[in-house]
Amino acid sequence: MAANIQTITQTQAKVGYETSKFALGVGMASATMIGIWATACMASVLLSNGLGGTFKALFTAITGS
C-alpha cells in the first residue's frame, strides 16, 4: 500500500513538472513573438516618420502636449 501511494505521488509530481515546463515554454514563445512584433512595429514607425518625427511623437504621447 505504501509503495502504491509513493508511486501515485511521484506520478503527480511528474505531471505537475511537465505541466509547468509546458506552460513556461508557451510563455517564453509568446514573449519572443511579442518582442519580434514590437521590433517590427518600431522599425516600421522609424521608416515612416524618421528618427526626429518618432521622438517628437513619443514625447507628445508621454506629455500630452
Secondary structure as the mmCIF struct_conf table of DSSP 4:
data_model
#
loop_
_struct_conf.conf_type_id
_struct_conf.id
_struct_conf.beg_label_comp_id
_struct_conf.beg_label_asym_id
_struct_conf.beg_label_seq_id
_struct_conf.end_label_comp_id
_struct_conf.end_label_asym_id
_struct_conf.end_label_seq_id
HELX_RH_AL_P HELX_RH_AL_P1 ALA A 2 THR A 63
#
